[in-house]
Amino acid sequence: MQLPSNIIDLSIPLSNEVVTDYDFMRPEIEYVANEDTADTICSLFPGLTPDDLPDRQGWSWEKITLVTHNGTHMDAPYHFHSHDREGRAMMTIDEVPLDWFFRPGVKLDFRGLEDGHVVSAAEVEAELARIGHELEPLDIVLVNTRASECYGTGEYLTAGIGMGREATLWLTSRGVRVTGIDAWGWDAPFNEIARKYAETGDASIIWEGHYAGIDTPYCHMEKLFNLEKLPASGFVVSCFPFKIRSASAGWTRAVALFD
């Protein structure tokens, strides 16, 4: 079997130091070193002492406190709402069909748009025309913004554009069921939405791309990375989410494969 010659990691690492979430949902990682666990390991084997272990070392591990939306992750339809327009229960992450998560990918390059811009259906159509890609059902659509350039800085949470309701419904109406973005969220940064809401009082602009999933349930990835290294099309995305019963999301090690 011929394997692809290139594998691009589309995922960010989990870290205590790099801020990729608001304070109320930041991950916490406790690192337990080999030297700290010798006595614990010995307790499993009566008669064993730390001197019997290589260099008196046990096993290292990490204790992690996470939200399912930390790091690169896949949102399930249940994250957007408990039920769809027809009253049917939304799929949780353990219920979404696996064949959604290993599909041809296409990249929309919106790095030139200003932070907070809400992408329209016309802009999606124009970008697909520019790169010469005809969208197929179940294509995985990845959105490249300037947000990943800000990873590791204080700008990360406020950088990038958002995919609006109109653009999201345009994609899902054509059979797209998985999308992804390198920003903190699929919608515009919260600070920009809050500013526009304060000006207009229009609640429909809040989380409009997410809430489009009430009409047509879909999944999307957030906090992707390295999208600028991908061609516009001609690659396959593997992005199987962690299986967590009845959960709104699952962490994923998303990668792109191509020759």
C-alpha positions, -999 to +999 in steps of 0.1 A: +000+000+000+014+034-010+012+059+018+011+097+014+046+113+014+035+143+035+018+144+069+011+179+083+001+182+120-029+204+122-032+203+160-019+226+187-003+211+219-020+212+253+001+234+276+000+251+309+020+280+296+006+290+262-028+307+266-053+293+241-084+296+262-102+320+285-093+317+322-125+300+331-117+270+309-079+267+307-064+232+310-042+222+340-015+196+335+003+181+365+035+163+355+045+134+377+081+124+371+097+090+371+117+098+403+084+106+421+067+073+416+091+046+427+074+039+460+040+038+442+052+012+417+068-009+445+035-010+464+020-030+435+046-057+439+051-068+475+088-071+483+100-048+455+121-018+466+131+013+447+167-002+446+153-029+423+142-004+397+164+010+370+180+041+385+154+040+413+128+054+388+092+044+384+068+054+357+060+090+346+025+102+340+004+133+338-027+143+356-048+166+334-079+187+341-095+195+308-126+209+292-136+190+260-131+222+241-094+226+251-068+222+225-076+212+189-110+196+192-142+185+173-175+201+183-205+178+181-239+191+170-250+187+206-226+216+215-247+240+195-282+230+209-300+201+225-322+195+194-326+204+158-354+224+141-375+192+139-371+185+176-347+156+171-320+152+197-286+164+185-258+139+181-232+139+208-195+133+199-198+095+204-227+093+181-213+111+150-206+088+120-169+080+118-169+083+080-173+121+084-137+123+099-115+109+071-123+127+039-108+149+012-101+184+024-102+219+009-087+250+024-102+285+022-076+312+027-091+342+045-059+355+061-063+388+043-096+396+060-096+419+090-101+405+125-138+401+134-150+400+098-179+376+093-176+356+061-205+354+038-217+327+014-206+348-016-170+350-001-170+312+002-181+308-034-155+333-046-127+316-027-137+282-041-138+297-076-103+312-071-087+279-061-107+260-088-123+235-064-158+221-069-172+212-035-183+176-030-205+162-002-186+153+029-155+174+018-138+187+050-136+225+047-107+241+066-106+279+071-072+296+073-072+329+092-044+350+107-052+336+141-027+308+140+001+334+134-008+347+169-005+314+187+016+319+218+008+356+221-019+376+238-036+382+205-047+346+199-081+349+215-090+380+196-075+373+162-091+359+131-125+360+113-157+342+118-179+320+096-214+334+096-247+317+095-251+323+058-217+308+049-222+279+073-256+270+058-242+274+023-216+247+031-239+223+049-266+226+022-240+211-001-233+181+020-204+194+041-205+179+075-171+187+090-153+220+089-125+235+108-108+268+116-074+278+130-090+305+153-103+300+188-138+295+175-158+291+143-176+324+149-159+358+151-138+365+182-161+372+212-147+407+217-158+417+182-193+401+186-197+419+219-188+452+203-213+447+175-240+435+199-235+466+221-240+488+190-270+470+175-287+450+203-291+422+177-288+388+195-289+369+162-252+378+156-241+359+187-227+325+178-245+326+144-222+301+127-226+276+156-263+280+158-266+273+120-260+237+131-296+237+146-309+238+110-284+213+096-263+195+122-226+194+115-193+192+133-164+217+133-129+217+146-114+247+164-078+257+172-062+241+141-026+249+132-003+249+102-031+254+076-007+278+057+014+247+049-014+230+031-022+232-006-057+246-014-069+210-022-057+176-030-052+164+006-070+141+029-079+151+065-079+126+094-096+140+124-112+113+145-124+128+178-118+111+212-149+090+221-165+105+252-200+093+261-227+119+257-202+148+253-204+180+233-169+177+219-138+155+217-101+162+214-086+153+180-051+149+166-060+164+133-036+157+104-035+163+066-020+137+043-010+144+007+017+138-019 
